[in-house]
Amino acid sequence: MTLAIVLAADPAASRLTGPPGRPSEPMTGRPDGESLTERLAGQWRRAGADDVRIAADLTELADLVADATGPVLVNGADLVAHTAVLRHLATSPVGPTVALVLTDPPAPGQATVREERGQVVEVGAADASGVFGGALRVGAADLPALADAARHAADGGPLGAVDRLVAGLAARGALIFAHRVRLLVAHRVGDEAQRRAAETAVAAVDEDRAELKLSVKERDDFFTTFFVSTWSPYVTKAAARIGIGPTGVTMVSVAFAVAAAVLFGTGGRPALVAGAVLLYLGFVLDCVDGQLARYTRHFSAWGGWLDTMADRFKEYVVYAGLGFGATHAGFRYGWALALAAMTLQTVRHMTDTWYGALHDEAARRPKVVTADAGGIGGKLNAASTRVQADTGSVSYWLKRTVVFPIGERWALIAIAAALFGPLVALCAVLVWGTLAFAYTLGLRTLRARWMRVPVLTTVDAALHRDDGLLVRTLQSMRRPLPVALVAVLGAAALLGWALWAVHGGRDVPAWGVVLALVLLAGAGSRAPHGGSLDWLVPAALRAAEYLFAIAVGVAGRAPAWLIFGYVLVLTLHHYDLTARLEKRQSAPPLHAATLGWLGRSVLLAAAATTGTVSFVLATMTAYLFVVFVASVVLAWVVLPARARGGVRSPG
């Protein structure tokens, strides 16, 4: 249950609210205009709050929070805003605790905030980037800190009551995300003249039209911005009217991508052009599902997970279609190019995920980040910040395009496949993807060395390395990253060796050496991950495992499509882990049954020595896929139903 509390004790609001009525009693709502307290209470109800109460002071608020079991919405009684602003704050998917942040100049008693990467990193900052908007949503895990902050801030101070509250919450280590207001109106007011001006500004904005525009991401990539978002909101509006949910749109998008892959595999100019059109429309729908979720405010952990997994599945199915089409057209290594594209993109995504986590952690430690501003990493960071702030400039769009985001990838695939065929499309993806990876990895490595912030120490490293029982039995080594990189180089060398040997009709010997490399990487992965570059370890392990599996498959003369299928199932498993990282969720229910990267690699090495590679690859592909599906059903269907009381536990 969501509780909303209107705090009617701010001195700045006392001239506006009038008597608070009966504090702590449920509000039934009164006509707008009688007091801001009553108006805000009614708005919170329309925004989706299950219970709305008025607290006369912070002590009473602390008592209300102590009894709460779900999210708590808090605001002072000096806020004039669209109801949509409160609804967006209440339903924001960015994090459990979110504060409204405005660009208005701060008035006496209002707290300034400094925001970085969407996080409020300091309250009362001298170099503020905004002012606290007087409203926040506090997740269940932060409610004890909120109650404690309210009790200790009850004695007063230079700030208003709700401002003291958010400052106390930040001082207690709560991770607070910032919610900015765009297109809609929100202002904190101090007298009747300011209130009338703010209400006039609210009335001048078409709330529904603004919400539809807000469904489009504020900053997106070049292709998406100019070739999708210019018309996708109309599709979003139509989907909302006929009652299609974001999940339904996602499923239609998957169907379009699968149909495009089939057409790419079929070959022939009409099929290639039709596949390109379907791929483009599938990408439009891929944008629409997120826009629809933002427009209707229908967010869920399941929807976010499904969107992430569907995006990757669609892209890799298209790679499979291109690989089959290139092979069907007479190119011997079509499937090899598809495998290379999938491996490259997955490893890139792993570095993206972990660098994002590293940067978020650095944002929470600003003193560490600015310690060496004169170094090359500091200069690169400053340059990147300047370019990102120069929205719409040539350098801004160039920076966003050169990293080869998903919109540009799908556009390149569609155009290249339609005009030149699957082979050119795959080669183009590989060339641009490799250059983009080299560019981003090089710059991020320099910036990470400058930040000097560990990130793997803040999470369950064993889970996100994808360790298994076998890794836990090994003796750890002191330097994980060099060992992991040696494993990658060894796997790459093995792959080259296998390709050379198979091409010449020879066998690949020395699997004992290969197994030793694998075990060496396992020992290195267990070391403490406190180095400034250890965020690369999970991506390095993914690269090593994929390359090793491909090498074993090639040496064992397994069908190319079978090798592709095995690596595809591995990517789904690993993307599940990264999706959980972004939400700081626990391990999948059946994670132990996946054997860990080392256990899987040892099984493949054993298959290579016994000449049963194809059989073992097929068996492991089927087994891992069944485990993945069963884990999804348990995580998103069975366990939530039990938590709601819908399924009785055995016994």
ZAKOL-651671 format. One line per field, with one value per residue (C-alpha): x, y, z; residue number from 1. Coordinates in steps of 0.1 Angstrom, whole numbers. Layout:
N
u <- X:...
v <- Y:...
w <- Z:...
i <- NUM:...
END
This chain:
651
u <- 0:13:9:11:18:13:34:16:43:67:69:69:36:18:5:-12:-26:-48:-56:-46:-79:-76:-40:-34:-70:-76:-84:-116:-106:-121:-126:-94:-86:-95:-60:-29:-29:-63:-55:-23:-41:-66:-39:-21:-53:-56:-19:-26:-19:-39:-40:-34:-28:-18:9:11:48:78:72:38:52:78:49:31:62:69:36:40:49:51:64:57:51:60:56:53:22:39:39:18:21:3:-12:9:41:31:20:53:72:51:56:92:111:146:149:130:137:132:131:115:142:134:155:139:162:162:141:149:143:146:174:197:209:237:227:250:239:204:214:212:248:247:219:228:256:273:277:240:224:189:166:146:110:94:82:98:89:107:111:103:140:146:116:136:161:132:116:149:156:121:126:160:149:118:136:138:166:172:155:119:106:104:138:154:138:154:188:186:177:207:229:219:232:200:205:182:174:164:131:132:102:99:71:48:48:59:68:72:54:57:27:-6:8:33:5:-17:11:20:-17:-19:12:-3:-36:-18:-3:-23:-14:-22:-4:26:26:26:56:73:69:97:132:147:180:181:203:204:185:159:154:149:135:114:104:90:60:61:41:11:14:18:-14:-33:-21:-32:-66:-73:-59:-27:-1:37:42:19:38:71:57:46:81:97:74:85:122:118:100:128:154:135:133:170:178:155:175:163:159:121:127:156:137:107:129:145:111:99:131:126:90:101:125:97:76:107:106:68:67:88:69:36:49:59:26:3:27:25:59:69:100:88:82:117:133:113:122:159:158:136:160:189:170:156:191:207:179:185:222:212:191:219:244:221:214:251:259:230:243:276:298:314:318:284:276:311:304:271:288:315:288:269:300:313:280:275:310:304:271:289:314:286:268:297:311:277:277:312:302:272:294:318:290:283:320:326:357:374:364:378:410:432:414:446:452:441:412:399:403:384:357:354:353:326:305:308:298:268:257:258:226:220:254:275:299:269:254:287:296:262:265:301:294:271:239:210:191:222:228:193:193:227:215:183:199:229:208:182:208:238:227:233:271:277:253:272:306:294:281:314:336:316:311:348:358:331:343:379:369:347:369:400:384:366:397:415:385:382:419:413:381:399:366:359:325:326:332:297:278:278:309:306:271:280:312:288:309:299:308:341:354:347:369:400:426:422:450:460:454:421:422:455:446:412:428:453:423:408:440:444:409:413:446:429:401:426:444:412:402:436:436:401:407:437:420:441:432:436:458:469:435:452:470:436:420:449:442:406:414:439:412:389:415:420:383:381:406:393:381:391:412:403:400:385:351:364:366:330:332:366:352:323:347:369:339:324:356:365:331:334:369:357:328:350:377:350:334:300:274:278:241:246:275:255:226:248:263:229:216:247:240:204:217:243:219:196:224:230:193:194:225:207:179:202:182:193:204:180:162:181:215:234:220:238:271:290:313:341:320:306:340:354:325:333:370:361:338:367:390:363:351:316:315:283:264:276:269:233:227:241:221:189:197:206:176:153:170:166:129:122:142:121:88:99:112:83:53:56:75:56:23:35:46:10:-5:-18:1:5:39:41:34
v <- 0:35:62:99:124:161:180:212:226:244:281:291:273:284:315:294:263:275:252:216:202:169:157:120:113:99:128:126:155:190:215:230:264:261:253:238:211:199:204:183:156:153:153:124:104:110:102:67:69:43:65:102:119:153:155:187:183:160:140:130:122:99:80:76:63:39:21:21:-11:2:32:66:98:130:167:200:222:248:229:238:213:192:160:142:155:138:106:105:109:81:57:66:34:48:37:31:66:96:133:160:184:218:244:273:296:285:306:309:276:255:229:230:197:186:159:136:108:111:107:133:132:161:181:217:218:251:241:231:219:224:229:203:204:197:162:127:90:68:31:6:-2:35:40:35:61:85:80:86:117:131:127:143:171:179:206:230:247:272:249:241:209:188:202:191:158:151:164:140:111:118:122:86:72:67:65:92:95:128:133:164:182:186:202:201:227:225:253:259:290:313:337:341:360:332:306:324:327:290:279:300:283:249:257:269:234:206:178:148:162:170:134:120:140:130:94:99:97:131:122:94:84:102:76:71:108:118:86:70:94:119:96:68:88:85:47:50:70:45:16:32:39:3:-11:-28:-30:-26:-64:-69:-44:-61:-94:-79:-64:-98:-113:-86:-92:-130:-125:-102:-128:-154:-131:-123:-161:-167:-143:-126:-89:-87:-108:-86:-54:-68:-79:-45:-29:-53:-48:-10:-14:-38:-12:14:-10:-16:22:23:-3:19:50:33:23:59:73:50:47:9:0:-34:-54:-81:-56:-41:-75:-87:-56:-61:-98:-92:-66:-89:-119:-100:-87:-121:-138:-113:-121:-158:-150:-130:-158:-184:-161:-154:-192:-200:-175:-194:-177:-204:-185:-168:-184:-175:-139:-141:-157:-130:-103:-118:-123:-88:-72:-92:-84:-48:-48:-63:-35:-10:-24:-25:9:23:7:21:56:55:44:72:97:88:95:129:136:106:115:150:141:142:166:174:139:126:108:140:159:133:133:171:170:144:164:195:176:160:194:208:191:191:202:183:170:159:138:125:113:95:80:68:44:24:23:0:24:28:-9:-18:10:-2:-38:-29:-7:-29:-61:-45:-29:-54:-86:-104:-107:-70:-63:-87:-73:-37:-45:-62:-33:-5:-25:-33:4:15:-10:0:37:33:7:29:61:43:26:59:75:45:47:84:76:49:35:-2:-15:-52:-49:-34:-64:-101:-106:-144:-141:-116:-134:-164:-186:-222:-248:-256:-220:-220:-250:-233:-213:-176:-155:-119:-102:-112:-90:-100:-137:-132:-114:-142:-166:-144:-144:-181:-188:-165:-182:-216:-205:-194:-227:-247:-228:-234:-270:-278:-259:-281:-313:-317:-324:-300:-315:-303:-300:-304:-270:-255:-268:-254:-220:-223:-233:-205:-180:-196:-191:-155:-147:-155:-127:-95:-71:-38:-25:5:-18:-49:-38:-55:-89:-101:-90:-107:-139:-138:-133:-162:-186:-177:-180:-212:-227:-216:-231:-264:-265:-257:-283:-309:-301:-293:-277:-239:-234:-256:-235:-204:-218:-227:-193:-176:-195:-184:-148:-150:-164:-136:-108:-121:-115:-79:-71:-82:-61:-29:-36:-49:-82:-115:-145:-164:-192:-220:-202:-230:-254:-235:-250:-217:-206:-229:-260:-255:-250:-281:-302:-289:-297:-332:-335:-324:-351:-378:-367:-360:-323:-321:-343:-324:-290:-301:-315:-285:-261:-279:-283:-246:-234:-255:-242:-207:-210:-228:-201:-174:-191:-195:-159:-141:-164:-190:-171:-138:-158:-174:-140:-127:-158:-171:-204:-225:-238:-276:-290
w <- 0:-9:18:9:37:32:57:67:90:66:76:39:34:66:50:23:38:66:95:87:99:117:113:108:97:62:38:17:-6:-8:-37:-51:-39:-2:8:-8:18:7:-29:-27:-8:-36:-62:-44:-45:-82:-86:-73:-35:-15:16:21:54:68:94:115:121:116:148:136:102:118:136:103:86:114:107:69:50:14:-4:13:-6:12:3:19:15:-7:-40:-70:-98:-124:-109:-136:-119:-87:-105:-124:-91:-75:-103:-113:-123:-117:-81:-48:-34:-57:-50:-71:-84:-99:-118:-100:-80:-43:-19:19:36:5:1:-29:-45:-67:-91:-112:-135:-122:-85:-58:-46:-22:-4:4:-22:-30:-66:-68:-101:-88:-59:-40:-52:-19:-27:-26:-28:-3:-9:18:25:34:56:89:78:69:103:121:99:107:145:145:122:143:164:135:117:88:63:59:75:43:32:66:60:26:39:69:46:23:54:64:32:13:-24:-38:-75:-90:-109:-131:-145:-182:-202:-172:-144:-107:-84:-47:-37:-7:-10:-27:-57:-64:-60:-85:-110:-106:-110:-142:-156:-147:-165:-196:-203:-219:-194:-216:-246:-225:-211:-246:-255:-222:-232:-257:-241:-235:-250:-276:-305:-338:-359:-331:-326:-362:-379:-351:-324:-349:-354:-328:-302:-326:-324:-286:-284:-306:-286:-253:-268:-279:-247:-258:-230:-233:-231:-260:-281:-272:-284:-317:-320:-315:-342:-367:-359:-363:-396:-408:-399:-419:-449:-446:-446:-476:-498:-530:-534:-526:-494:-483:-488:-470:-442:-439:-437:-410:-391:-391:-380:-353:-340:-340:-319:-297:-289:-286:-258:-236:-246:-238:-204:-197:-211:-192:-162:-163:-150:-136:-129:-153:-181:-177:-177:-207:-227:-220:-229:-260:-274:-273:-286:-315:-325:-323:-342:-370:-369:-373:-403:-419:-412:-427:-457:-463:-461:-484:-509:-511:-485:-464:-432:-429:-396:-383:-390:-372:-342:-342:-343:-314:-293:-300:-292:-260:-246:-255:-236:-206:-206:-210:-180:-157:-168:-161:-126:-121:-131:-108:-79:-88:-87:-51:-42:-58:-38:-52:-88:-86:-68:-100:-123:-142:-154:-188:-174:-157:-190:-209:-183:-185:-223:-223:-199:-221:-252:-235:-222:-258:-268:-306:-316:-343:-316:-295:-323:-334:-299:-297:-331:-331:-302:-326:-305:-312:-335:-357:-357:-368:-394:-408:-410:-427:-453:-460:-462:-486:-509:-508:-490:-457:-461:-464:-435:-412:-423:-418:-383:-374:-387:-371:-339:-336:-341:-316:-291:-294:-290:-260:-242:-246:-233:-205:-194:-190:-172:-149:-139:-131:-110:-89:-77:-73:-83:-80:-43:-40:-54:-53:-75:-76:-90:-117:-127:-131:-109:-101:-76:-94:-92:-55:-50:-65:-47:-55:-70:-63:-97:-113:-144:-159:-154:-171:-200:-204:-206:-233:-253:-248:-260:-290:-299:-295:-319:-345:-341:-344:-376:-391:-382:-394:-426:-433:-422:-390:-354:-325:-298:-263:-247:-214:-220:-228:-196:-176:-190:-181:-145:-143:-152:-126:-99:-110:-109:-72:-62:-46:-73:-58:-87:-109:-139:-124:-138:-170:-154:-161:-198:-201:-187:-211:-240:-228:-224:-258:-277:-259:-268:-304:-306:-292:-316:-346:-336:-330:-364:-348:-371:-372:-363:-332:-320:-326:-306:-277:-275:-279:-248:-229:-238:-226:-193:-189:-199:-172:-147:-160:-159:-122:-116:-128:-104:-76:-75:-61:-81:-104:-87:-105:-110:-94:-120:-148:-136:-138:-167:-155:-151:-186:-201:-184:-199:-233:-229:-219:-249:-271:-257:-262:-297:-286:-291:-312:-287:-257:-273:-282:-248:-230:-252:-245:-208:-203:-222:-201:-169:-182:-189:-156:-138:-155:-146:-110:-107:-123:-118:-91:-64:-68:-65:-33:-19:-26:-10:-43:-41:-9:-1:1:35
i <- 1:2:3:4:5:6:7:8:9:10:11:12:13:14:15:16:17:18:19:20:21:22:23:24:25:26:27:28:29:30:31:32:33:34:35:36:37:38:39:40:41:42:43:44:45:46:47:48:49:50:51:52:53:54:55:56:57:58:59:60:61:62:63:64:65:66:67:68:69:70:71:72:73:74:75:76:77:78:79:80:81:82:83:84:85:86:87:88:89:90:91:92:93:94:95:96:97:98:99:100:101:102:103:104:105:106:107:108:109:110:111:112:113:114:115:116:117:118:119:120:121:122:123:124:125:126:127:128:129:130:131:132:133:134:135:136:137:138:139:140:141:142:143:144:145:146:147:148:149:150:151:152:153:154:155:156:157:158:159:160:161:162:163:164:165:166:167:168:169:170:171:172:173:174:175:176:177:178:179:180:181:182:183:184:185:186:187:188:189:190:191:192:193:194:195:196:197:198:199:200:201:202:203:204:205:206:207:208:209:210:211:212:213:214:215:216:217:218:219:220:221:222:223:224:225:226:227:228:229:230:231:232:233:234:235:236:237:238:239:240:241:242:243:244:245:246:247:248:249:250:251:252:253:254:255:256:257:258:259:260:261:262:263:264:265:266:267:268:269:270:271:272:273:274:275:276:277:278:279:280:281:282:283:284:285:286:287:288:289:290:291:292:293:294:295:296:297:298:299:300:301:302:303:304:305:306:307:308:309:310:311:312:313:314:315:316:317:318:319:320:321:322:323:324:325:326:327:328:329:330:331:332:333:334:335:336:337:338:339:340:341:342:343:344:345:346:347:348:349:350:351:352:353:354:355:356:357:358:359:360:361:362:363:364:365:366:367:368:369:370:371:372:373:374:375:376:377:378:379:380:381:382:383:384:385:386:387:388:389:390:391:392:393:394:395:396:397:398:399:400:401:402:403:404:405:406:407:408:409:410:411:412:413:414:415:416:417:418:419:420:421:422:423:424:425:426:427:428:429:430:431:432:433:434:435:436:437:438:439:440:441:442:443:444:445:446:447:448:449:450:451:452:453:454:455:456:457:458:459:460:461:462:463:464:465:466:467:468:469:470:471:472:473:474:475:476:477:478:479:480:481:482:483:484:485:486:487:488:489:490:491:492:493:494:495:496:497:498:499:500:501:502:503:504:505:506:507:508:509:510:511:512:513:514:515:516:517:518:519:520:521:522:523:524:525:526:527:528:529:530:531:532:533:534:535:536:537:538:539:540:541:542:543:544:545:546:547:548:549:550:551:552:553:554:555:556:557:558:559:560:561:562:563:564:565:566:567:568:569:570:571:572:573:574:575:576:577:578:579:580:581:582:583:584:585:586:587:588:589:590:591:592:593:594:595:596:597:598:599:600:601:602:603:604:605:606:607:608:609:610:611:612:613:614:615:616:617:618:619:620:621:622:623:624:625:626:627:628:629:630:631:632:633:634:635:636:637:638:639:640:641:642:643:644:645:646:647:648:649:650:651
END
